Amino acid sequence: MYQSCLTLLWLMASAGLVGCSDNPLEQLPDEELSQQYRLCRQQRPDSYPEIMVCDNIQRECERRAVERERVCGRE
């Protein structure tokens, strides 16, 4: 739980930098992106920053699905 909170906070901080630089989620390995996607689906974020992070994660999953293969939502 502690690790997932730290990861979510890191992603939230990174999401704020998207406007200034390349998408930091592009650098995230497929497996970690998939884990974060599952966390977003399971925990249903309720704060605006968490919702934005989860939206960014979903967009990155969709981008990767178009470019190569589906990496998120695989069970």
Backbone atoms as SQL, in Angstrom:
CREATE TABLE atoms (id INTEGER PRIMARY KEY, chain TEXT, resi INTEGER, resn TEXT, atom TEXT, x REAL, y REAL, z REAL);
INSERT INTO atoms VALUES
  (1, 'A', 1, 'MET', 'N', 0.824, -1.191, 0.000),
  (2, 'A', 1, 'MET', 'CA', 0.000, 0.000, 0.000),
  (3, 'A', 1, 'MET', 'C', 0.869, 1.255, 0.000),
  (4, 'A', 2, 'TYR', 'N', 1.893, 1.255, 0.856),
  (5, 'A', 2, 'TYR', 'CA', 2.791, 2.396, 0.955),
  (6, 'A', 2, 'TYR', 'C', 3.489, 2.644, -0.377),
  (7, 'A', 3, 'GLN', 'N', 3.955, 1.551, -1.004),
  (8, 'A', 3, 'GLN', 'CA', 4.653, 1.666, -2.287),
  (9, 'A', 3, 'GLN', 'C', 3.720, 2.219, -3.363),
  (10, 'A', 4, 'SER', 'N', 2.481, 1.752, -3.378),
  (11, 'A', 4, 'SER', 'CA', 1.559, 2.238, -4.406),
  (12, 'A', 4, 'SER', 'C', 1.220, 3.710, -4.192),
  (13, 'A', 5, 'CYS', 'N', 1.158, 4.135, -2.934),
  (14, 'A', 5, 'CYS', 'CA', 0.911, 5.552, -2.653),
  (15, 'A', 5, 'CYS', 'C', 2.080, 6.408, -3.141),
  (16, 'A', 6, 'LEU', 'N', 3.290, 5.930, -2.894),
  (17, 'A', 6, 'LEU', 'CA', 4.469, 6.664, -3.363),
  (18, 'A', 6, 'LEU', 'C', 4.502, 6.739, -4.878),
  (19, 'A', 7, 'THR', 'N', 4.178, 5.639, -5.519),
  (20, 'A', 7, 'THR', 'CA', 4.178, 5.619, -6.977),
  (21, 'A', 7, 'THR', 'C', 3.122, 6.571, -7.513),
  (22, 'A', 8, 'LEU', 'N', 1.948, 6.569, -6.898),
  (23, 'A', 8, 'LEU', 'CA', 0.882, 7.458, -7.341),
  (24, 'A', 8, 'LEU', 'C', 1.288, 8.912, -7.146),
  (25, 'A', 9, 'LEU', 'N', 1.941, 9.227, -6.032),
  (26, 'A', 9, 'LEU', 'CA', 2.413, 10.595, -5.805),
  (27, 'A', 9, 'LEU', 'C', 3.456, 10.991, -6.842),
  (28, 'A', 10, 'TRP', 'N', 4.342, 10.050, -7.189),
  (29, 'A', 10, 'TRP', 'CA', 5.347, 10.332, -8.213),
  (30, 'A', 10, 'TRP', 'C', 4.672, 10.618, -9.546),
  (31, 'A', 11, 'LEU', 'N', 3.678, 9.818, -9.874),
  (32, 'A', 11, 'LEU', 'CA', 2.966, 10.024, -11.133),
  (33, 'A', 11, 'LEU', 'C', 2.208, 11.348, -11.133),
  (34, 'A', 12, 'MET', 'N', 1.653, 11.715, -9.978),
  (35, 'A', 12, 'MET', 'CA', 0.946, 12.986, -9.876),
  (36, 'A', 12, 'MET', 'C', 1.915, 14.141, -10.107),
  (37, 'A', 13, 'ALA', 'N', 3.094, 14.054, -9.507),
  (38, 'A', 13, 'ALA', 'CA', 4.097, 15.097, -9.700),
  (39, 'A', 13, 'ALA', 'C', 4.546, 15.136, -11.149),
  (40, 'A', 14, 'SER', 'N', 4.715, 13.975, -11.745),
  (41, 'A', 14, 'SER', 'CA', 5.148, 13.904, -13.145),
  (42, 'A', 14, 'SER', 'C', 4.083, 14.451, -14.076),
  (43, 'A', 15, 'ALA', 'N', 2.842, 14.235, -13.739),
  (44, 'A', 15, 'ALA', 'CA', 1.749, 14.702, -14.597),
  (45, 'A', 15, 'ALA', 'C', 1.766, 16.221, -14.717),
  (46, 'A', 16, 'GLY', 'N', 2.208, 16.898, -13.683),
  (47, 'A', 16, 'GLY', 'CA', 2.296, 18.349, -13.732),
  (48, 'A', 16, 'GLY', 'C', 3.366, 18.844, -14.681),
  (49, 'A', 17, 'LEU', 'N', 4.312, 18.001, -15.012),
  (50, 'A', 17, 'LEU', 'CA', 5.407, 18.391, -15.897),
  (51, 'A', 17, 'LEU', 'C', 5.110, 18.127, -17.368),
  (52, 'A', 18, 'VAL', 'N', 4.002, 17.506, -17.645),
  (53, 'A', 18, 'VAL', 'CA', 3.691, 17.111, -19.021),
  (54, 'A', 18, 'VAL', 'C', 3.659, 18.316, -19.942),
  (55, 'A', 19, 'GLY', 'N', 3.143, 19.432, -19.471),
  (56, 'A', 19, 'GLY', 'CA', 3.078, 20.621, -20.310),
  (57, 'A', 19, 'GLY', 'C', 4.441, 21.210, -20.613),
  (58, 'A', 20, 'CYS', 'N', 5.431, 20.934, -19.773),
  (59, 'A', 20, 'CYS', 'CA', 6.754, 21.523, -19.941),
  (60, 'A', 20, 'CYS', 'C', 7.707, 20.632, -20.708),
  (61, 'A', 21, 'SER', 'N', 7.446, 19.352, -20.751),
  (62, 'A', 21, 'SER', 'CA', 8.375, 18.431, -21.387),
  (63, 'A', 21, 'SER', 'C', 7.601, 17.268, -21.992),
  (64, 'A', 22, 'ASP', 'N', 8.345, 16.287, -22.458),
  (65, 'A', 22, 'ASP', 'CA', 7.712, 15.086, -22.991),
  (66, 'A', 22, 'ASP', 'C', 6.949, 14.371, -21.893),
  (67, 'A', 23, 'ASN', 'N', 6.033, 13.534, -22.284),
  (68, 'A', 23, 'ASN', 'CA', 5.204, 12.777, -21.348),
  (69, 'A', 23, 'ASN', 'C', 6.075, 11.815, -20.540),
  (70, 'A', 24, 'PRO', 'N', 6.181, 11.995, -19.223),
  (71, 'A', 24, 'PRO', 'CA', 7.014, 11.099, -18.413),
  (72, 'A', 24, 'PRO', 'C', 6.465, 9.673, -18.370),
  (73, 'A', 25, 'LEU', 'N', 5.181, 9.507, -18.647),
  (74, 'A', 25, 'LEU', 'CA', 4.614, 8.163, -18.646),
  (75, 'A', 25, 'LEU', 'C', 5.154, 7.327, -19.804),
  (76, 'A', 26, 'GLU', 'N', 5.666, 7.984, -20.829),
  (77, 'A', 26, 'GLU', 'CA', 6.251, 7.251, -21.952),
  (78, 'A', 26, 'GLU', 'C', 7.472, 6.457, -21.509),
  (79, 'A', 27, 'GLN', 'N', 8.143, 6.921, -20.460),
  (80, 'A', 27, 'GLN', 'CA', 9.351, 6.258, -19.968),
  (81, 'A', 27, 'GLN', 'C', 9.034, 5.092, -19.029),
  (82, 'A', 28, 'LEU', 'N', 7.786, 4.989, -18.593),
  (83, 'A', 28, 'LEU', 'CA', 7.378, 3.943, -17.651),
  (84, 'A', 28, 'LEU', 'C', 7.349, 2.586, -18.349),
  (85, 'A', 29, 'PRO', 'N', 7.982, 1.570, -17.756),
  (86, 'A', 29, 'PRO', 'CA', 7.929, 0.232, -18.358),
  (87, 'A', 29, 'PRO', 'C', 6.482, -0.269, -18.462),
  (88, 'A', 30, 'ASP', 'N', 6.224, -1.125, -19.449),
  (89, 'A', 30, 'ASP', 'CA', 4.874, -1.650, -19.670),
  (90, 'A', 30, 'ASP', 'C', 4.275, -2.267, -18.412),
  (91, 'A', 31, 'GLU', 'N', 5.050, -3.061, -17.713),
  (92, 'A', 31, 'GLU', 'CA', 4.532, -3.748, -16.531),
  (93, 'A', 31, 'GLU', 'C', 4.113, -2.758, -15.447),
  (94, 'A', 32, 'GLU', 'N', 4.914, -1.732, -15.228),
  (95, 'A', 32, 'GLU', 'CA', 4.572, -0.744, -14.202),
  (96, 'A', 32, 'GLU', 'C', 3.358, 0.081, -14.619),
  (97, 'A', 33, 'LEU', 'N', 3.272, 0.417, -15.897),
  (98, 'A', 33, 'LEU', 'CA', 2.102, 1.140, -16.391),
  (99, 'A', 33, 'LEU', 'C', 0.848, 0.298, -16.190),
  (100, 'A', 34, 'SER', 'N', 0.945, -0.984, -16.488),
  (101, 'A', 34, 'SER', 'CA', -0.183, -1.888, -16.312),
  (102, 'A', 34, 'SER', 'C', -0.604, -1.978, -14.840),
  (103, 'A', 35, 'GLN', 'N', 0.373, -2.008, -13.936),
  (104, 'A', 35, 'GLN', 'CA', 0.069, -2.044, -12.500),
  (105, 'A', 35, 'GLN', 'C', -0.651, -0.767, -12.070),
  (106, 'A', 36, 'GLN', 'N', -0.175, 0.373, -12.541),
  (107, 'A', 36, 'GLN', 'CA', -0.809, 1.639, -12.180),
  (108, 'A', 36, 'GLN', 'C', -2.229, 1.726, -12.757),
  (109, 'A', 37, 'TYR', 'N', -2.403, 1.193, -13.946),
  (110, 'A', 37, 'TYR', 'CA', -3.731, 1.161, -14.563),
  (111, 'A', 37, 'TYR', 'C', -4.690, 0.337, -13.701),
  (112, 'A', 38, 'ARG', 'N', -4.217, -0.832, -13.262),
  (113, 'A', 38, 'ARG', 'CA', -5.055, -1.679, -12.398),
  (114, 'A', 38, 'ARG', 'C', -5.386, -0.977, -11.082),
  (115, 'A', 39, 'LEU', 'N', -4.415, -0.282, -10.492),
  (116, 'A', 39, 'LEU', 'CA', -4.669, 0.454, -9.251),
  (117, 'A', 39, 'LEU', 'C', -5.754, 1.505, -9.456),
  (118, 'A', 40, 'CYS', 'N', -5.670, 2.218, -10.564),
  (119, 'A', 40, 'CYS', 'CA', -6.684, 3.238, -10.844),
  (120, 'A', 40, 'CYS', 'C', -8.066, 2.614, -10.985),
  (121, 'A', 41, 'ARG', 'N', -8.127, 1.467, -11.655),
  (122, 'A', 41, 'ARG', 'CA', -9.415, 0.795, -11.853),
  (123, 'A', 41, 'ARG', 'C', -9.973, 0.252, -10.539),
  (124, 'A', 42, 'GLN', 'N', -9.097, -0.229, -9.650),
  (125, 'A', 42, 'GLN', 'CA', -9.543, -0.828, -8.395),
  (126, 'A', 42, 'GLN', 'C', -9.903, 0.217, -7.351),
  (127, 'A', 43, 'GLN', 'N', -9.113, 1.277, -7.253),
  (128, 'A', 43, 'GLN', 'CA', -9.286, 2.235, -6.167),
  (129, 'A', 43, 'GLN', 'C', -10.261, 3.368, -6.487),
  (130, 'A', 44, 'ARG', 'N', -10.599, 3.550, -7.747),
  (131, 'A', 44, 'ARG', 'CA', -11.533, 4.602, -8.149),
  (132, 'A', 44, 'ARG', 'C', -11.189, 5.930, -7.461),
  (133, 'A', 45, 'PRO', 'N', -10.218, 6.656, -7.966),
  (134, 'A', 45, 'PRO', 'CA', -9.775, 7.901, -7.322),
  (135, 'A', 45, 'PRO', 'C', -10.915, 8.901, -7.202),
  (136, 'A', 46, 'ASP', 'N', -10.881, 9.689, -6.113),
  (137, 'A', 46, 'ASP', 'CA', -11.955, 10.649, -5.908),
  (138, 'A', 46, 'ASP', 'C', -11.482, 12.095, -5.884),
  (139, 'A', 47, 'SER', 'N', -10.189, 12.332, -5.791),
  (140, 'A', 47, 'SER', 'CA', -9.705, 13.708, -5.825),
  (141, 'A', 47, 'SER', 'C', -9.336, 14.082, -7.254),
  (142, 'A', 48, 'TYR', 'N', -9.408, 15.353, -7.563),
  (143, 'A', 48, 'TYR', 'CA', -9.125, 15.819, -8.919),
  (144, 'A', 48, 'TYR', 'C', -7.720, 15.436, -9.389),
  (145, 'A', 49, 'PRO', 'N', -6.674, 15.637, -8.572),
  (146, 'A', 49, 'PRO', 'CA', -5.334, 15.242, -9.034),
  (147, 'A', 49, 'PRO', 'C', -5.218, 13.744, -9.326),
  (148, 'A', 50, 'GLU', 'N', -5.824, 12.916, -8.487),
  (149, 'A', 50, 'GLU', 'CA', -5.778, 11.468, -8.716),
  (150, 'A', 50, 'GLU', 'C', -6.524, 11.098, -9.992),
  (151, 'A', 51, 'ILE', 'N', -7.646, 11.744, -10.225),
  (152, 'A', 51, 'ILE', 'CA', -8.424, 11.488, -11.437),
  (153, 'A', 51, 'ILE', 'C', -7.611, 11.866, -12.668),
  (154, 'A', 52, 'MET', 'N', -6.915, 13.002, -12.607),
  (155, 'A', 52, 'MET', 'CA', -6.096, 13.440, -13.731),
  (156, 'A', 52, 'MET', 'C', -4.949, 12.465, -13.995),
  (157, 'A', 53, 'VAL', 'N', -4.320, 11.976, -12.934),
  (158, 'A', 53, 'VAL', 'CA', -3.241, 11.003, -13.098),
  (159, 'A', 53, 'VAL', 'C', -3.776, 9.739, -13.754),
  (160, 'A', 54, 'CYS', 'N', -4.898, 9.256, -13.271),
  (161, 'A', 54, 'CYS', 'CA', -5.477, 8.038, -13.840),
  (162, 'A', 54, 'CYS', 'C', -5.902, 8.262, -15.298),
  (163, 'A', 55, 'ASP', 'N', -6.403, 9.445, -15.613),
  (164, 'A', 55, 'ASP', 'CA', -6.743, 9.758, -17.004),
  (165, 'A', 55, 'ASP', 'C', -5.491, 9.729, -17.876),
  (166, 'A', 56, 'ASN', 'N', -4.397, 10.286, -17.363),
  (167, 'A', 56, 'ASN', 'CA', -3.136, 10.278, -18.112),
  (168, 'A', 56, 'ASN', 'C', -2.625, 8.852, -18.309),
  (169, 'A', 57, 'ILE', 'N', -2.765, 8.029, -17.290),
  (170, 'A', 57, 'ILE', 'CA', -2.355, 6.628, -17.385),
  (171, 'A', 57, 'ILE', 'C', -3.185, 5.922, -18.451),
  (172, 'A', 58, 'GLN', 'N', -4.481, 6.157, -18.455),
  (173, 'A', 58, 'GLN', 'CA', -5.345, 5.524, -19.450),
  (174, 'A', 58, 'GLN', 'C', -4.983, 5.980, -20.857),
  (175, 'A', 59, 'ARG', 'N', -4.706, 7.263, -21.037),
  (176, 'A', 59, 'ARG', 'CA', -4.316, 7.768, -22.360),
  (177, 'A', 59, 'ARG', 'C', -3.010, 7.127, -22.834),
  (178, 'A', 60, 'GLU', 'N', -2.064, 6.961, -21.901),
  (179, 'A', 60, 'GLU', 'CA', -0.805, 6.320, -22.272),
  (180, 'A', 60, 'GLU', 'C', -1.044, 4.861, -22.652),
  (181, 'A', 61, 'CYS', 'N', -1.926, 4.180, -21.936),
  (182, 'A', 61, 'CYS', 'CA', -2.272, 2.798, -22.288),
  (183, 'A', 61, 'CYS', 'C', -2.869, 2.737, -23.690),
  (184, 'A', 62, 'GLU', 'N', -3.756, 3.668, -23.998),
  (185, 'A', 62, 'GLU', 'CA', -4.385, 3.701, -25.314),
  (186, 'A', 62, 'GLU', 'C', -3.355, 4.010, -26.404),
  (187, 'A', 63, 'ARG', 'N', -2.436, 4.926, -26.113),
  (188, 'A', 63, 'ARG', 'CA', -1.398, 5.269, -27.078),
  (189, 'A', 63, 'ARG', 'C', -0.536, 4.052, -27.397),
  (190, 'A', 64, 'ARG', 'N', -0.149, 3.318, -26.357),
  (191, 'A', 64, 'ARG', 'CA', 0.676, 2.130, -26.575),
  (192, 'A', 64, 'ARG', 'C', -0.091, 1.048, -27.320),
  (193, 'A', 65, 'ALA', 'N', -1.390, 0.943, -27.060),
  (194, 'A', 65, 'ALA', 'CA', -2.195, -0.067, -27.746),
  (195, 'A', 65, 'ALA', 'C', -2.241, 0.213, -29.248),
  (196, 'A', 66, 'VAL', 'N', -2.275, 1.475, -29.627),
  (197, 'A', 66, 'VAL', 'CA', -2.299, 1.850, -31.043),
  (198, 'A', 66, 'VAL', 'C', -0.930, 1.620, -31.673),
  (199, 'A', 67, 'GLU', 'N', 0.129, 1.966, -30.942),
  (200, 'A', 67, 'GLU', 'CA', 1.477, 1.881, -31.503),
  (201, 'A', 67, 'GLU', 'C', 2.009, 0.459, -31.622),
  (202, 'A', 68, 'ARG', 'N', 1.702, -0.387, -30.630),
  (203, 'A', 68, 'ARG', 'CA', 2.289, -1.728, -30.691),
  (204, 'A', 68, 'ARG', 'C', 1.324, -2.800, -30.218),
  (205, 'A', 69, 'GLU', 'N', 1.105, -2.899, -28.937),
  (206, 'A', 69, 'GLU', 'CA', 0.196, -3.925, -28.412),
  (207, 'A', 69, 'GLU', 'C', -0.442, -3.439, -27.133),
  (208, 'A', 70, 'ARG', 'N', -1.484, -4.100, -26.772),
  (209, 'A', 70, 'ARG', 'CA', -2.201, -3.748, -25.557),
  (210, 'A', 70, 'ARG', 'C', -1.376, -4.174, -24.333),
  (211, 'A', 71, 'VAL', 'N', -1.029, -3.211, -23.480),
  (212, 'A', 71, 'VAL', 'CA', -0.238, -3.525, -22.294),
  (213, 'A', 71, 'VAL', 'C', -1.051, -3.358, -21.016),
  (214, 'A', 72, 'CYS', 'N', -2.158, -2.668, -21.094),
  (215, 'A', 72, 'CYS', 'CA', -2.988, -2.419, -19.901),
  (216, 'A', 72, 'CYS', 'C', -4.274, -3.218, -20.006),
  (217, 'A', 73, 'GLY', 'N', -4.743, -3.671, -18.871),
  (218, 'A', 73, 'GLY', 'CA', -5.988, -4.407, -18.854),
  (219, 'A', 73, 'GLY', 'C', -5.845, -5.881, -19.129),
  (220, 'A', 74, 'ARG', 'N', -4.608, -6.318, -19.355),
  (221, 'A', 74, 'ARG', 'CA', -4.368, -7.769, -19.534),
  (222, 'A', 74, 'ARG', 'C', -4.399, -8.417, -18.175),
  (223, 'A', 75, 'GLU', 'N', -5.135, -9.436, -18.054),
  (224, 'A', 75, 'GLU', 'CA', -5.205, -10.167, -16.762),
  (225, 'A', 75, 'GLU', 'C', -4.665, -11.548, -16.944);
